[in-house]
Amino acid sequence: MALLLHPCAVGRVLELCERRASEADDPPPLRVYKNLGDIGTGGAARALMWLWGSRWGADMAGALGRCKSSAAQKFLIREAVAHPSSHVRQMCLAYVKLPLTKAKIDLFIDRLLNGTYNERFTAILKVQELRVGRAAQTLMAMREDSENTDFIKFINDTLPVLLGKKPVGAGGKRE
């Protein structure tokens, strides 16, 4: 881990990634993304954003989610709406983390209203995990309009948490 924190680590990881890409048509090993995510600095986040655009976006979203960078979070928010792949959008949404901002809250509400089936499930779980109280009205409206029993069950589990009636443990599990 100490080697990953060295100032030259990001450049070295990118150099290895470029060399591998020029030598073979294989995807870069996922550990490249994980290592950049573990470095977690703004430079590592910028490197991941620079590598973005391949078909490995969902894996990169996970690495960006590990970074301690507001730029990485802003990038994930943008891609959770704009990326053409619904799977990548869902993964970007899954890796959005605290602290809550207006942009993050708006993203969750937008995905609840306009997301694909899987994006809606992910948004419900993130709203519960991060306790996004402003989403309670949207969830209540979804519950009334939905014929999907799974949505209704997840919403019924989430609303008491948002309204302070049901505690959630540190691991996200009910106590």
Backbone hydrogen bonds, N-H to C=O, Kabsch-Sander energy under -0.5 kcal/mol:
donor,donor_aa,acceptor,acceptor_aa,energy
5,L,1,M,-1.2
6,H,3,L,-0.9
9,A,6,H,-2.2
12,R,8,C,-2.3
13,V,9,A,-2.6
14,L,10,V,-2.4
15,E,11,G,-2.4
16,L,12,R,-2.4
17,C,13,V,-2.1
18,E,14,L,-2.8
19,R,15,E,-2.4
20,R,16,L,-2.4
21,A,17,C,-2.2
22,S,18,E,-2.0
23,E,19,R,-1.5
24,A,20,R,-1.9
32,V,29,P,-2.0
33,Y,29,P,-0.7
34,K,30,L,-2.4
35,N,31,R,-3.2
36,L,32,V,-2.1
37,G,33,Y,-2.6
38,D,34,K,-2.7
39,I,35,N,-2.1
40,G,36,L,-1.8
45,A,41,T,-2.2
46,R,42,G,-2.5
47,A,43,G,-2.1
48,L,44,A,-2.3
49,M,45,A,-2.4
50,W,46,R,-2.2
51,L,47,A,-1.9
52,W,48,L,-0.9
54,S,51,L,-0.6
57,G,54,S,-0.7
60,M,56,W,-2.0
61,A,57,G,-2.3
62,G,58,A,-1.3
63,A,59,D,-1.6
64,L,60,M,-2.9
65,G,61,A,-2.1
66,R,62,G,-0.8
66,R,63,A,-0.7
67,C,63,A,-0.7
67,C,64,L,-0.8
68,K,40,G,-1.7
69,S,67,C,-1.1
73,Q,69,S,-1.7
74,K,70,S,-2.5
75,F,71,A,-2.2
76,L,72,A,-2.4
77,I,73,Q,-2.4
78,R,74,K,-2.3
79,E,75,F,-2.7
80,A,76,L,-2.0
81,V,77,I,-0.5
81,V,78,R,-1.0
82,A,78,R,-2.5
83,H,79,E,-1.8
86,S,84,P,-0.5
89,R,85,S,-2.3
90,Q,86,S,-2.3
91,M,87,H,-2.3
92,C,88,V,-2.7
93,L,89,R,-2.3
94,A,90,Q,-2.2
95,Y,91,M,-1.3
96,V,93,L,-1.2
105,I,101,T,-2.5
106,D,102,K,-2.8
107,L,103,A,-2.0
108,F,104,K,-2.4
109,I,105,I,-2.3
110,D,106,D,-2.6
111,R,107,L,-2.7
112,L,108,F,-2.1
113,L,109,I,-2.0
114,N,110,D,-3.5
115,G,111,R,-1.7
120,R,116,T,-2.4
121,F,117,Y,-1.7
122,T,118,N,-2.5
123,A,119,E,-2.7
124,I,120,R,-2.5
125,L,121,F,-2.3
126,K,122,T,-2.5
127,V,123,A,-2.7
128,Q,124,I,-2.0
129,E,125,L,-2.8
130,L,126,K,-3.0
131,R,127,V,-0.6
132,V,127,V,-2.0
133,G,131,R,-1.5
135,A,132,V,-1.9
136,A,133,G,-1.9
139,L,135,A,-2.5
140,M,136,A,-2.5
141,A,137,Q,-2.2
142,M,138,T,-2.4
143,R,139,L,-2.6
144,E,140,M,-1.8
145,D,141,A,-1.9
146,S,142,M,-2.1
149,T,147,E,-0.7
152,I,148,N,-2.1
153,K,149,T,-2.3
154,F,150,D,-2.5
155,I,151,F,-2.9
156,N,152,I,-2.7
157,D,153,K,-1.8
158,T,154,F,-1.8
159,L,155,I,-2.7
161,V,157,D,-0.5
161,V,158,T,-0.5
162,L,158,T,-2.0
163,L,159,L,-2.2
164,G,161,V,-1.1
165,K,160,P,-3.3
166,K,160,P,-1.2
169,G,173,K,-3.3
172,G,169,G,-1.8
175,E,167,P,-0.8
